[in-house]
């Protein structure tokens, strides 16, 4: 009788998990379709730039910055457009929640559903799931490797983890933690699998790059501290509630306390220690590492909160253990335990809309780029070859960014910006990417006698961007016989 009751309870929980997962799936899918903007910003559209043309230009599958494994996965969804790539992240985000739930259920946690809820409803994670950024896939891979490890599939876990740096470079931070976790279970023989991902991609790119060590030699995150700067050591701590949400933080800490006091010692000691390392220590190490990197201005860090989304799925397991720990103390079937869970539901719903807007609209910078590109199409300029700096330019103009006859990112020679550009071709410069990533100040373009400034877009109200520059978009054309200096604009047009 007791067994039948337990089985029925499990069946109902499984149904609830599917219904909850479908609810999240429909909500995130709707927001993805309805969002004209994306939280990922320019990086989002650059990743799409690689995945959308990966099968046309196979070398794009081996670009270090774009993250080769992510590009491969996203390229399968790219035929459905940018929305298709974003839908991949929606599926992975909800999938992470379900994996968390299934793992907790196997550990006989009666509140396993909270693993799904804590994962998908974390404020920044929910928002990032509607983008095409790499953090969601990175979190999915870390969670999968962690669950495989704790289910004693050690070889598969390490092999899977070895490819994480090809989705998120900082995935290497987890290598020593997984090595440490292998020691108590005496499975150090699997140490040999940690270089697997590196070897596979080194061999795959050897012929294309002409360098077996291309993964190391082409590391993209060097020398950018002068552009991006640095900040406070507590930068991410101050934003923790915006990233993880208050409930996830509270109950993850409660889960840690419960494990340290032996409340969740469901494994033998040699297996309990790996769980402490992978569920509780690894997020702390990752969080601390990013904090220090931003504080010191290393590795081209911009201090973006979204990098923390990688550890949210793993933390959701700890948070679900935490709420079980607290409700067990207060009696989860009595009014204190039920009240606690109801309060969390209200708080989770509130925080989803308290700090971020849904659906995501274009920010002021991207909106100006959109309107500038619409003007170019209306005036017939989009048919000319375009040199651009903001990646959204190629996207909004609908041109192939890899066709050298149609477009080029940045001018060939920033010291002599008109050199290498044919008559009638257009440079679309903006004060965010131009002087920073492009290393090209507007003064260089203005002083080049072979270029004519013919259009300026400025936002109303004005705002500043990276480098404390007032944002504007300036369009230049290389002189030719059909475009004389009398066509040049001498005053700015505010849009």
C-alpha positions in Angstrom: 0.0 0.0 0.0 2.8 2.3 1.0 4.7 1.5 -2.2 1.6 2.2 -4.4 1.1 5.6 -2.6 4.8 6.4 -3.2 4.6 5.5 -6.9 1.5 7.6 -7.3 3.2 10.5 -5.7 6.2 10.1 -8.0 3.9 9.9 -11.0 2.1 13.2 -10.0 5.5 14.9 -9.4 6.6 13.8 -12.9 3.4 15.2 -14.5 3.9 18.4 -12.5 7.5 18.7 -13.8 6.4 18.3 -17.4 3.6 20.8 -17.0 6.0 23.3 -15.3 8.6 22.7 -18.0 6.1 23.3 -20.8 5.0 26.5 -19.0 8.5 27.8 -18.9 9.1 26.7 -22.5 6.0 28.5 -23.8 6.8 31.6 -21.8 10.4 31.8 -22.9 9.5 31.0 -26.5 6.9 33.7 -26.6 9.3 36.3 -25.1 11.9 35.3 -27.7 9.6 35.9 -30.6 8.2 39.1 -29.2 11.5 40.6 -28.3 12.9 43.0 -31.0 16.0 43.4 -28.9 18.4 41.0 -27.2 20.1 41.3 -23.8 23.3 39.8 -25.3 23.9 43.0 -27.3 26.4 43.1 -30.1 28.2 39.9 -29.0 24.9 38.1 -29.5 24.7 39.1 -33.2 28.4 38.4 -33.7 27.9 34.8 -32.5 25.0 34.5 -35.0 27.3 35.9 -37.7 29.4 32.8 -37.3 26.7 30.1 -36.9 24.5 31.4 -39.7 27.3 31.0 -42.3 29.2 28.1 -40.7 28.3 25.6 -43.4 29.0 28.0 -46.2 32.4 28.9 -44.8 33.5 25.8 -42.7 36.5 27.6 -41.3 34.1 29.6 -39.1 33.5 26.3 -37.1 37.1 26.7 -35.9 37.1 30.3 -34.8 38.4 30.6 -31.2 36.4 33.8 -30.2 33.1 32.4 -31.5 33.6 29.2 -29.5 33.8 26.2 -31.9 31.5 23.8 -30.1 28.9 26.5 -29.6 29.1 27.5 -33.2 28.6 23.9 -34.3 25.5 23.5 -32.1 24.0 26.9 -33.1 24.6 26.3 -36.8 22.0 23.5 -36.6 19.4 26.1 -35.5 20.7 29.0 -37.6 18.7 28.0 -40.8 15.7 29.3 -38.8 17.3 32.7 -38.4 18.5 34.5 -35.3 15.2 33.5 -33.5 16.1 29.9 -34.2 19.4 30.2 -32.5 17.8 31.8 -29.5 15.2 29.0 -29.4 18.2 26.6 -28.9 19.0 28.4 -25.7 15.4 28.3 -24.6 15.4 24.5 -25.0 18.7 24.2 -23.2 17.6 26.4 -20.3 14.4 24.4 -19.7 16.4 21.2 -20.2 18.8 22.3 -17.5 15.9 22.8 -15.1 14.6 19.3 -15.9 18.0 17.7 -15.5 18.3 19.3 -12.1 14.8 18.0 -11.1 15.6 14.5 -12.3 18.8 14.4 -10.4 17.2 15.6 -7.2 14.4 13.1 -7.6 16.9 10.2 -7.9 18.3 11.5 -4.5 14.8 11.0 -3.0 14.3 14.7 -2.5 10.5 15.2 -2.2 10.9 18.9 -3.3 12.8 18.0 -6.5 10.6 20.3 -8.5 12.3 23.3 -6.9 15.4 22.4 -8.8 13.6 23.2 -12.1 12.0 26.3 -10.6 15.2 27.7 -9.1 17.2 27.1 -12.3 14.9 28.7 -14.9 13.5 31.5 -12.8 16.8 33.0 -11.7 16.3 36.6 -13.0 19.4 36.8 -15.3 19.1 33.2 -16.4 15.5 33.7 -17.5 16.5 36.8 -19.5 19.6 35.2 -21.0 17.6 32.2 -22.1 16.0 34.4 -24.8 19.4 35.3 -26.3 21.9 33.5 -28.5 24.7 33.8 -26.0 27.1 31.0 -25.0 26.5 31.1 -21.2 23.3 28.9 -21.4 25.1 26.1 -23.2 28.0 26.5 -20.9 25.7 26.0 -17.9 24.1 23.0 -19.6 27.5 21.3 -20.2 28.6 22.0 -16.6 25.4 20.6 -15.1 25.5 17.5 -17.4 29.2 16.8 -16.4 28.3 17.3 -12.7 25.3 15.0 -12.8 27.2 12.4 -14.7 30.0 12.5 -12.1 27.6 12.2 -9.1 25.9 9.3 -10.9 29.3 7.6 -11.0 29.8 7.9 -14.8 33.2 9.4 -14.2 34.7 8.8 -17.6 31.8 10.3 -19.5 31.7 13.3 -17.0 35.4 14.2 -17.6 35.2 13.7 -21.3 32.2 15.9 -21.5 33.7 18.6 -19.3 36.9 18.6 -21.5 34.9 20.3 -24.3 33.5 23.0 -22.0 36.3 25.5 -22.8 35.1 25.4 -26.5 31.8 26.9 -25.3 33.1 29.1 -22.5 36.9 29.6 -22.2 36.8 29.9 -18.4 35.5 26.4 -18.3 39.1 25.3 -17.6 38.5 26.7 -14.0 36.4 23.5 -13.3 39.2 21.1 -14.4 41.1 21.2 -11.1 37.8 20.9 -9.1 36.8 17.8 -11.0 40.3 16.4 -10.5 39.9 17.1 -6.8 36.5 15.3 -6.8 38.1 12.2 -8.4 40.5 11.7 -5.5 38.0 10.6 -2.8 36.5 8.0 -5.2 39.9 6.8 -6.3 39.3 7.4 -10.0 42.4 9.3 -10.8 42.8 7.1 -13.9 40.4 9.5 -15.6 42.8 12.4 -15.3 44.0 11.4 -18.8 40.6 12.5 -20.3 40.9 16.1 -19.3 42.9 17.0 -22.4 40.5 15.2 -24.7 38.6 18.3 -25.9 41.9 20.2 -26.5 43.3 17.3 -28.5 40.2 16.9 -30.7 40.0 20.6 -31.6 43.8 21.0 -32.0 43.8 18.2 -34.5 40.6 19.5 -36.2 42.1 23.0 -36.7 45.7 22.0 -37.3 45.4 22.0 -41.1 43.1 25.0 -41.3 45.2 27.2 -39.0 48.5 25.7 -39.9 49.3 25.4 -36.2 48.6 22.4 -33.9 48.7 24.8 -30.9 46.2 27.2 -32.4 43.9 26.9 -29.4 46.7 28.5 -27.2 48.2 30.8 -29.8 44.9 32.3 -30.9 43.5 33.0 -27.4 41.3 36.1 -28.0 41.1 37.5 -24.5 44.5 39.3 -24.3 45.5 42.9 -24.4 42.0 44.4 -23.9 42.4 45.8 -20.4 43.2 49.2 -21.9 39.8 49.2 -23.6 37.5 47.6 -20.9 39.3 48.7 -17.7 38.6 47.2 -14.3 36.4 47.7 -11.3 35.6 46.8 -7.7 36.4 43.4 -6.3 32.8 43.3 -5.0 31.4 44.2 -8.4 29.5 40.9 -8.8 28.6 40.6 -5.1 26.7 43.9 -5.4 24.8 42.5 -8.3 24.2 39.0 -6.9 20.5 39.5 -6.3 20.0 40.7 -9.9 21.9 37.7 -11.3 20.8 34.7 -9.1 17.7 36.1 -7.4 17.2 36.2 -3.6 15.6 32.8 -3.1 18.3 30.9 -5.0 21.1 32.6 -3.0 19.3 32.0 0.4 18.5 28.3 -0.2 21.8 27.5 -1.9 23.5 28.7 1.3 21.0 26.7 3.3 21.8 23.6 1.2 25.5 24.2 2.0 24.7 24.4 5.7 22.6 21.2 5.5 25.4 19.3 3.8 28.1 20.5 6.1 26.0 19.4 9.1 25.4 16.0 7.5 21.7 16.5 6.8 22.1 15.4 3.2 24.8 12.8 3.6 23.0 10.3 1.4 26.3 9.0 0.0 29.2 7.2 1.7 31.9 9.8 2.7 33.9 9.2 -0.4 30.9 10.3 -2.6 29.6 13.0 -0.3 32.9 15.0 -0.6 32.6 15.2 -4.5 29.1 16.5 -4.1 30.3 19.3 -1.8 33.1 20.1 -4.3 30.9 20.2 -7.4 27.7 21.6 -6.2 29.0 24.1 -3.6 32.7 24.8 -4.0 32.8 25.1 -7.8 30.3 28.1 -7.9 32.4 29.8 -5.3 35.6 29.3 -7.2 34.0 30.5 -10.5 32.4 33.5 -8.9 35.7 34.5 -7.1 37.8 34.0 -10.2 35.6 36.3 -12.3 35.6 38.9 -9.5 39.4 38.9 -9.3 39.8 39.1 -13.1 37.5 42.1 -13.3 39.2 43.7 -10.3 42.6 43.3 -11.9 41.5 44.1 -15.4 42.8 40.8 -16.8 41.7 38.7 -19.8 39.6 41.4 -21.5 36.9 41.2 -18.8 34.1 43.8 -19.1 32.6 42.8 -15.7 29.4 41.6 -17.4 26.9 39.9 -15.0 25.9 37.4 -17.6 29.0 35.3 -17.2 27.6 34.1 -13.9 24.7 32.3 -15.7 27.1 29.3 -16.2 26.9 28.2 -12.5 23.1 28.8 -12.0 22.0 25.3 -13.1 24.4 23.6 -10.7 23.5 26.0 -7.9 19.8 25.1 -8.4 20.5 21.6 -7.1 22.0 23.1 -4.0 19.1 25.5 -3.5 16.6 22.7 -3.8 18.5 20.8 -1.1 18.4 24.0 0.9 14.6 24.4 0.8 14.2 20.7 1.7 16.5 21.2 4.6 14.5 24.2 5.9 11.1 22.8 5.3 12.1 19.6 7.1 13.0 21.6 10.1 9.7 23.5 10.0 7.6 20.5 8.8 6.9 20.9 5.1 3.4 19.6 5.5 2.6 22.0 8.3 1.8 25.7 7.9 5.4 26.9 8.4 6.7 24.8 5.6 3.8 25.4 3.2 4.0 29.1 3.9 7.7 29.2 3.2 7.1 27.6 -0.2 4.2 29.9 -1.1 6.3 32.9 -0.1 9.1 31.7 -2.4 6.6 31.3 -5.3 5.4 34.9 -4.9 9.0 36.2 -4.6 10.2 34.3 -7.7 7.3 35.7 -9.8 8.0 39.2 -8.5 11.7 39.1 -9.2 11.3 38.0 -12.8 9.8 41.4 -13.7 11.2 43.6 -10.9 14.7 44.2 -12.4 14.4 43.3 -16.1 11.9 44.2 -18.8 10.1 41.4 -20.8 10.0 41.2 -23.7 13.4 42.7 -24.4 13.4 45.9 -26.4 16.2 47.4 -28.4 18.5 49.6 -26.2 19.1 53.2 -27.3 22.3 52.4 -29.1 20.9 49.4 -31.1 17.7 51.3 -31.9 19.7 54.1 -33.5 21.7 51.6 -35.5 18.4 50.0 -36.6 17.0 53.4 -37.8 20.3 54.3 -39.5 20.2 51.0 -41.4 16.5 51.5 -42.4 17.5 54.9 -43.8 20.3 53.4 -45.8 18.0 50.8 -47.3 15.4 53.5 -48.2 18.0 55.7 -49.8 19.6 52.8 -51.8 22.9 52.9 -50.0 22.7 49.3 -48.7 23.6 47.9 -52.2 27.1 49.4 -51.9 30.0 47.7 -50.1 29.8 48.6 -46.4 32.6 48.9 -43.9 31.1 48.7 -40.5 32.0 48.6 -36.8 28.8 47.9 -34.9 27.9 44.2 -35.8 24.2 45.0 -35.9 24.9 47.0 -39.1 25.4 43.9 -41.2 22.3 42.2 -39.6 19.9 45.1 -40.1 21.1 45.7 -43.6 20.6 42.0 -44.4 24.0 41.5 -46.0 26.4 38.6 -45.9 29.2 39.7 -43.5 31.7 37.2 -45.0 31.3 38.3 -48.7 34.2 40.6 -49.4 32.3 42.2 -52.2 29.5 43.2 -49.9 31.0 44.1 -46.6 34.0 44.2 -44.4 34.3 44.7 -40.6 36.6 47.7 -40.1 38.5 49.7 -42.6 41.7 48.0 -44.0 44.1 50.6 -42.6 43.0 52.6 -39.5 46.0 54.9 -39.9 44.9 55.8 -43.4 41.2 55.0 -43.4 40.5 55.8 -47.0 43.3 53.5 -48.3 42.0 50.2 -49.7 38.5 51.5 -50.2 37.0 51.9 -53.7 35.1 55.0 -54.8 31.4 54.9 -53.7 32.0 52.5 -50.9 30.6 53.4 -47.5 32.1 53.4 -43.9 29.5 53.2 -41.1 31.4 54.3 -38.0 30.0 54.6 -34.5 31.5 56.0 -31.4 31.2 52.8 -29.4 33.0 50.2 -31.5 34.9 52.6 -33.8 37.4 54.1 -31.3 37.5 51.1 -29.0 37.6 47.7 -30.8 38.3 49.4 -34.1 41.0 51.7 -32.8 39.8 54.4 -35.1 38.8 57.8 -33.8 36.4 60.0 -35.8 39.2 62.6 -36.3 41.1 60.1 -38.5 38.1 59.8 -40.8 37.4 63.5 -40.8 41.0 64.4 -41.7 41.1 61.9 -44.6 40.5 64.0 -47.8 39.4 61.0 -49.8 36.4 60.5 -47.6 33.2 62.5 -47.4 31.0 62.7 -44.4 27.4 62.5 -45.7 25.2 61.6 -42.8 25.3 61.7 -39.0 22.8 60.1 -36.6 22.6 61.2 -33.0 20.2 60.0 -30.4 17.7 62.2 -28.6 18.3 62.3 -25.7 22.1 61.9 -26.0 24.0 59.3 -24.0 27.6 58.2 -23.6 29.2 54.8 -24.3 32.4 53.0 -23.5 35.2 55.5 -23.2 32.8 58.2 -22.1 32.1 59.1 -25.8 28.8 60.7 -26.8 27.1 58.1 -29.0 26.7 58.9 -32.7 26.8 57.1 -36.0 28.8 58.8 -38.8 28.6 57.7 -42.5 31.4 58.4 -44.9 31.7 57.7 -48.6 34.9 57.3 -50.6 35.0 60.0 -53.3 34.2 59.1 -56.9 33.0 60.9 -60.0 29.3 60.7 -59.1 29.5 61.9 -55.6 31.0 65.4 -55.2 31.9 67.4 -52.1 28.7 69.4 -52.4 26.8 66.3 -51.3 28.7 66.2 -48.0 26.8 67.0 -44.8 28.5 69.7 -42.8 26.0 69.6 -39.9 24.7 66.7 -37.8 21.3 65.3 -38.2 19.7 64.3 -34.9 17.5 61.2 -35.2 
